[in-house]
Amino acid sequence: MPVYRGTVYERIFRVQDSDGVPIDITGWTFRADVRETVEGVAILDELTTALGNFEVIEATAGRFKFTLKTSNTTALVAGKKYLFDFLRTDGGDPVYVIGGNFKAANPITRND
């Protein structure tokens, strides 16, 4: 599913161990960089807990909500693929929680 330009995108994730048991994420904070390529130096967008892009919603069940705000999606180029990963940033060794890519698209239905 694409991320539509100029819209809000939200998704709930669950952190679990290799046996599928939820990990308690109490106190966790996150950061994600959005880039066009892995080797790319330019960060197209930086997403953080402090900026409201991540919210722990059920810590003991390992659940957190990730949000791309309108301000994050407006500058995306339709048809372009973007890369990301989620990094735990609250201390200790770096823990990458998830990574992947998404494709940006122009919305078809408009609210005008």
C-alpha positions in Angstrom: 0.0 0.0 0.0 1.5 3.4 -0.9 1.9 6.4 1.3 -0.2 9.2 -0.2 1.3 12.7 -0.5 -0.2 15.3 1.7 -2.0 12.9 4.0 -1.5 11.3 7.4 -0.3 7.7 7.5 -0.5 5.7 10.7 0.3 2.1 11.5 0.6 0.1 14.7 3.6 -2.2 15.2 4.4 -4.9 17.8 7.9 -5.7 19.0 8.3 -9.3 19.8 11.1 -11.9 20.4 12.0 -14.7 18.1 9.3 -16.9 19.7 6.6 -14.3 19.0 6.4 -13.2 22.6 5.8 -9.4 23.0 8.7 -7.4 24.4 7.9 -4.8 27.1 8.8 -1.4 25.5 8.2 0.8 28.5 10.3 3.9 28.2 11.4 3.2 24.6 11.9 6.1 22.2 12.5 5.8 18.4 14.0 7.6 15.5 13.7 6.9 11.8 15.5 8.4 8.8 13.9 8.4 5.4 16.3 8.2 2.4 16.1 7.4 -1.3 19.0 4.9 -1.1 20.9 3.0 1.6 24.1 4.7 0.5 22.4 8.1 0.3 23.9 10.8 2.5 20.9 13.1 2.4 18.2 12.4 5.0 14.9 13.4 3.4 13.1 13.3 6.7 13.9 12.6 10.3 11.1 11.1 12.4 11.3 10.9 16.2 9.3 10.2 19.3 9.8 13.8 20.4 8.4 15.1 17.1 5.3 12.9 17.6 6.0 10.3 14.9 6.2 7.4 17.4 4.0 6.7 20.4 4.1 3.7 22.7 0.5 2.7 23.1 0.6 -0.6 25.0 4.1 -1.0 26.4 3.8 -4.4 28.0 2.3 -5.8 24.8 5.2 -4.3 22.7 2.8 -2.1 20.7 3.6 1.4 19.3 2.0 3.6 16.8 4.0 5.1 13.9 2.7 8.3 12.3 3.7 10.1 9.1 2.1 13.6 9.5 0.9 15.7 6.6 4.1 17.7 7.0 6.1 14.5 6.4 4.3 13.4 3.3 3.8 16.6 1.4 7.3 16.7 0.0 7.3 13.1 -1.1 7.5 12.5 -4.9 4.8 10.4 -6.4 6.1 7.1 -7.9 9.4 7.3 -5.9 10.5 4.6 -3.5 11.8 5.6 0.0 13.7 3.5 2.5 13.4 3.7 6.3 14.3 1.8 9.5 13.2 2.3 13.1 16.0 2.7 15.6 15.5 2.5 19.4 17.1 5.6 20.9 16.5 5.5 24.6 20.0 4.3 25.6 22.3 1.3 25.4 23.2 -0.5 22.3 21.4 0.5 19.1 18.4 -1.7 18.3 16.9 -1.6 14.9 13.3 -2.6 15.3 12.1 -2.8 11.7 13.1 -1.6 8.3 11.6 -1.5 4.8 10.4 0.8 2.0 7.4 2.4 0.7 6.3 4.1 -2.5 4.7 7.5 -2.6 1.6 8.2 -4.6 -0.7 11.1 -5.4 -4.2 10.7 -3.9 -7.0 10.0 -6.4 -10.0 11.0 -4.2 -9.6 14.6 -3.0 -11.4 16.5 -0.2 -12.3 19.7 -2.1 
